[in-house]
Amino acid sequence: MTERRAARLGLAVALVVVLAQLGVAAGWSLTHDDPTFLGLTRRCFEREKRLPVEATSGDPVAASASGGTLRVIVDGALVTIAIASSEREAARLERFYAADDPGERLDVLGRYVSLWLRSPSAAQRQQLHDCAY
């Protein structure tokens, strides 16, 4: 076998391996969905923090969040969490909530906009921040 033929054979084998890896990766992506931020947050509250999670109702601002919304009871305090898909959307949600002057009850952390029923303690806020992704 000549050097040129060996080089072609090696290149062909490498190409087949790369194409096989791309095929496996594409198949994996199509059959396995990555969890959403809402799913990750819900799982954190339920499994790690052992806190009750509820569906959000009666809050049109939270319902408009493209990333989803949920309600959690953190150490006896109810909080509605709206998850935005961008910082810009989070700012929009914050403006809508701020129109009712919630004061310390409004908490924004990245794309997470949270409205507490009553002003939270530092420990309650920390539990919420622990489940922000």
Rosetta blueprint (number, residue, H / E / L):
1 M L
2 T L
3 E H
4 R H
5 R H
6 A H
7 A H
8 R H
9 L H
10 G H
11 L H
12 A H
13 V H
14 A H
15 L H
16 V H
17 V H
18 V H
19 L H
20 A H
21 Q H
22 L H
23 G H
24 V H
25 A H
26 A H
27 G H
28 W H
29 S H
30 L H
31 T H
32 H L
33 D L
34 D L
35 P L
36 T L
37 F H
38 L H
39 G H
40 L H
41 T H
42 R H
43 R H
44 C H
45 F H
46 E H
47 R H
48 E H
49 K L
50 R L
51 L L
52 P L
53 V E
54 E E
55 A L
56 T L
57 S L
58 G L
59 D L
60 P H
61 V H
62 A H
63 A H
64 S L
65 A L
66 S L
67 G L
68 G L
69 T E
70 L E
71 R E
72 V E
73 I E
74 V E
75 D L
76 G L
77 A E
78 L E
79 V E
80 T E
81 I E
82 A E
83 I E
84 A L
85 S L
86 S L
87 E H
88 R H
89 E H
90 A H
91 A H
92 R H
93 L H
94 E H
95 R H
96 F H
97 Y H
98 A H
99 A L
100 D L
101 D L
102 P L
103 G H
104 E H
105 R H
106 L E
107 D E
108 V E
109 L E
110 G L
111 R L
112 Y E
113 V E
114 S E
115 L E
116 W E
117 L L
118 R L
119 S L
120 P L
121 S L
122 A H
123 A H
124 Q H
125 R H
126 Q H
127 Q H
128 L H
129 H H
130 D H
131 C L
132 A L
133 Y L
